[in-house]
Amino acid sequence: MAHVLAQAWSRHPLAASGTLNRSAAQARADVADSLTPGPAALSLSALDDQPGANRGRQEWELELETPLWLPGQRGAARAEASATQKELDAQQRALRLQLAGEVREAWWAVAEARSKHTLAQTRLAATQALASDVARRVRVGELARVDHNLAQVEQLAAQAELDDAYSALQQVQQSFQALTGAEAPAELPAETLTHVAWDVDTHPQVMAAAASKDLAQAKLTLAQTSQRGAPTLAMRLVRERADFSDTYADAVGLKLTIPFSLGANVSLELNSSQAQLLQAEAEHAQVVHRMALATQTSQRRLKVSQLQLALATQRLTLTQDNLALLEKSFALGESDLPALLRARAAHFDAQALLQHQQINAHAAVSHINQSLGVLP
């Protein structure tokens, strides 16, 4: 199952974009580690009152301008970038666990369909053998023609059941291949029950919800430290002359620009960040509660499936004993064909139930592992 999960993960669209998402998160961290919140800008200006004549007044100005971090903004940006990286990693782990749940469901759906198909083949072979035996005994006068008709009806019903089982098997196998990109393995072994306790601090889905909450808090903090535009600092180099006969004079200057508050834009950003934080906190609490309930439900399911498996085993033993007795009685002419057919039907139903409960017990183990956040 672990190999199948790896195949399915390699095909998942979000997993394929994981590398680019990590690169984007790293770029965000690099920006937060920069000396300035944005790139510097260089401008050059010229002033000439007699263009092209190289006479009169001329002025050249070179200005280098760079934005500055607001107080506390750089630290908030670093925290937001770190929270983004952690949230991305946590979401990837949660996504892989979610995909593992889909693989587990598909795994046991194929096992169930294969079991029904195999049982249908066994039933058809048994009805064919019975129909052949009944036909022989009709020819020698031991049984009536109505018994031959009953045996043929039973054979046709078994053939129809086999066709339905084959169609269902093809459908689940196609679903499995669409999910994983490969055909289901010939053998579908059961998982080993994980004997670990439910831990809210290590469950991938809970950790993803917690990481989203931390990211929302970091974004709110960044918004609170960014309530105005970034100030800018510029250095000016001026070279000028008043007339052709004058020599050029050089001057150096500094310019600090502090913008006012962004007003409505600040309120919009703060309110949006606060709403995202409240939503993330509610989703985190909901995920914790849901995962705890899922663990309890899966444990109850395993107990019930084990009990039902024991009952199904006893039922099969009884129906098998009844069938053996009726087959011997029918061969000796002491019982009729309808009684034998009823015993056969009860036996096949018991077989189907037992195989279903066996697969259900294996699936219950997978459900427990899934609820505990354990990958195959």
N, C-alpha and C positions, 0 to 999 in steps of 0.2 A: 504494500500500500504506500510506503514511503516513496518508492520509485515512481509509482503512478502519480502521486502528489507532485513530485518534482517535474514530471512531464506537463501536468496541468498548469503548474505555476509558470513554467517557461512560456506558455501560450497566453497567459493572462495579459490583457492590455495595460492595466495599471502597473503590473510588475515590469513590463517592457519599458515603461516610461520612468521607472525608478531611478535609473542612472542620471537622466536629465533633471529630474526633480532634486536629486542630491546636489547636482552641480549648481542649480539655481539657489538652493539653500546655502551652499558654500559661498556663492557670490554675495548673497545677502550678508553673511558673516564678514566677508572681506570688506564690504562697504562700511560695516559698523566698526571695523578695526582701522579704518582710514583716518588720517589726521583731520580731514574735512568731510562734511556730509555729501559733498558733490564735487565735480571737477572745477578747476580754476578756468578763468576766461581771460583771454588776451585781446586787447583792442588797440588800434593805432589810428590816430587822427592827424590831419594836416590842415593848416590854415595859411592862405596866401592871398594878399590883396591885389597882386598882379600876376595871375596864373601864367606860367610859361615864360615870363620875362626874367625871372630870378632877381627881381628888384622889389623894393618895398618890404612890407612886413611879412615875415614867415614864422610859422609856429608848428612844431612837431610834438606830439604827445603820445607816449606809450603808457598803457595802464594794464596792470595785472590784478585781477579781482578773484577772490575765492570766498566761498561761503564758510560760515563758522558753525560749530555745534552750539546749540543752546545749553544752558546749565542742566546737567543730568540727562540730556538727550542721548549722548553717546553711550552711556551705560545702559540706558533703556533700549537703545537699538541693538546693543550686543546681547542683552537678555532676550529680546524678541527674536534675533537670529538663532540663538541657541535653542530657544523653545521651538522654533520652526523645524530645526534639524531633528530634535527629539520627537516631535509630533509626526514627522515624516517616517522615521524609523518605527515608531509605535504603530502607525497606521499600516505600514507594510507587514508587520508581524500579525496584526489583527486580520488583515486581508488574507494572509496565508492560512490562518486558522479557519476563517470563513470558507475558504476554498477547500480546506481539509474536510469540513463538514459536508460539502457538496460531494466530494469524492467518496466519503464514507457512505452517504445515501446511495450514490450510484453503484458502489461496490456491492452492497447488500441487495439492491434491486436486481442486479444481474444474477447474484447467487440465488435469489428467490425464483426468478424466471427460469433459470437452469434447472432448479429442483423440480418445478412444475412440469417442465418439458420432459425431463427424464422419467418422472412418474407417469406422465401421459403415454410415453413410449412403452413403458412396462405394462400399463393397463391395456394398451392396444394389442400387444403381443399375447397377453393372457386371454383376451376376448377372442382373438383369432384362433388360438389353440382350443378354446372351449367351443367355438363355432364349428371347427373341424371335427371335434369329438362328437358333438351333437349331431352333425350331418351324418357321420358314420353310423351312429346308433339309430337314427331315423331310417336309414337305408335297410338296416337289419330288423326293423320293426320294434325296437326297444323303446323308442320315444315317438311322440306324435309330431306332426308337421308344425303345430303351433310352437313347440319348443325350438324347432329350427328357426322359425321366424323371430322368436324372442332373442335367440343367440345372435342372429344377424343384426337386429335392432341395437343390441348392446355393442356389437362391433362397430356399427356406424356412429354411435354416440361417442365411442372411444376415439374413432378417427377424427370426428369434429373437435373433440377436446384437444387432441394432439395438434390440430391445425391452429386452434386458438392459442395454445401454449407456444407454438413456434412463432406465431405473429407477435405475441407479447415479448418473447425473447429477443427477436430481431429489433423491436422498438427500443428496449432498454439498452441493448448493446450499441445501437446507434447513438443514443443519448450519452452513453459512457464514452464513446469515441469522440463525440462532439466536445465533451468536457475536457478530455485528457489528450486527445490527438492520437490515441492508439487504441487497439482492440483490448478488451478485457483479458487478463491473464487466464490461462487454462485452469490454474488453481487459485482459489480465493481464500487464503487462510485467515483465521480470526486474529484479532488483536489481543494482546495481553492486557489484562486489567491493570491500570495504573493505581497503585496504592499510595496516593498522595492526598493530603487534605486540601480543601478549598482555601485558596489564598488570594485575597482581594488585591494584594500588592504585586502579584506576579502574573495574573491572568492577562493575556494579550489584549482582549477587548476592553477590559477595565483600564489597563495601562494606556490604551489608545484614547479612551475617553478622558482620562486624567491629563494626558499630554495635550489634548485639545483645550481643556480647561486652563492649563498653564499658559498655553499660547494666547488664549483670549485675555488672560490677565496681563501678559507681557504687552500685548497690543494696546490695552487700556492704559498701562503705565506710559508707553511711548506716546500715546495721544495726549496724555496729561502734561508731558514735558515738551510738547510741540504745539503749543497754543498760539504761536506766532510764526511768521516766516523766518527762515534762517537769516541771521545778520551776515553782512558781507564786509570784508576788509580788502581795500584796494591800495596798491602802491602806484603812484603816478611819477613818470619821468617826463619833464617838459624841457624842450630845447627851442629857444625863440630869439628873434631879433626884431627891432623896431623899424630898421631901415637897411638899405643895401650897404651903407657905409658902417653900420654898427656890427659889432662882433656878436656871435651867438652867446646867449646866457643859458645856463642849465639850472634846473630846479627839480627838487624831489619833494613829493607830497604823499600823505596818507589820507585815506578816506574810509570812514566807518559808517555803514548804513544799517540802521536798526528799524525793521518794519514794525508796524503796529499789529495788534492782535487781529487774527483772521475773522473774528466775530462769529457770524452764523456758521461759517465753515467749521470752526472749532466745536461749536455745539453739535453740529451734525456728526463729526468724527467721534466726539466723546459719547454721545448718545448711542451711536452705532456700536462702539466698542463695549459699552456697558451692557447693551442688549445681547451681544454675542457672548459675553461672560456669563450672564444669567442663564442663557440657553445652554452653554457648555456645562455649567454646574448642575442644571436639572438633568441633562442627558447623562452625566457621570453618575449621579445618584440612581437614575433609572437603570443604567447598565449594571451597576453593582447589584441592585435588587433582582433584575432579570436573570443574571448569571447565577446568583445564589439559588433562586427558584429552579433554574434549569438543572443544577446539580442535584437538588433534592428529588426532582421529578425523574431524572435518569437513574438514580439509585433505587427508587421505588419500582421503576420499570424493570430493572434487572431482577429484583426479588420476585416480582410477579411472573416474569418470563421463566425463571428457574422453576417456580411452582407449577406453572402450566406445562413446562417440559416434562416434569415428573408425571403429571396426570396423563399427558399424551402418550408417554411410554407405557403406562399401565393399560391405557385404552387399546393401543396397538397389540399388546400381548393377548388381551382378551379376544379381540376381533380375529387375530391370527389363529387362535385356538378354535374359535367357532368355525372359521373357514375350513380348517383342516378336517374338522368333524363332518361338516356338510359335504365337502368334496368326497370323502370316503362314503358317506351315506348316499350321495347322488350316484356314485359309481356302482354301488350295490343295488340301486333302484329303490332305496328306502325313503328318499325325499325327492321333491320335484325341482325343476329348474328355477322357478321364481325364487324359492328359498335360497338356492345357491347364489343366484344373482344378487339378492339382497345382502348376503354375507360377503360376497366379493365387493360390493359397493361400500359396505361398512368398513371393510378392511382397507380399501384404497383411500377412503376418507380419513381413516386413522393414520395411514402412512403420510398423507398430505399434511395432516395437522402436526404430526411429529416433526416432519422436515421443516414446516413453517416455524414451529416453536424453537427448533434448533437454530435456525437462522435468526429468529427474533432475539434469542439469548445472546448470540454473537453481536448482533446490531446494538443491543442494550449496552454491551461492554464498550462499543465504539462511542455510544452516546455519552457514557460517563467520562471517557477520555476527552471527548469534545467539550463537555461542560466544564471540565477542569482546565481546559486550555492546553491539552497535551497533543502534540502533533504525532502522526503515525511514525 
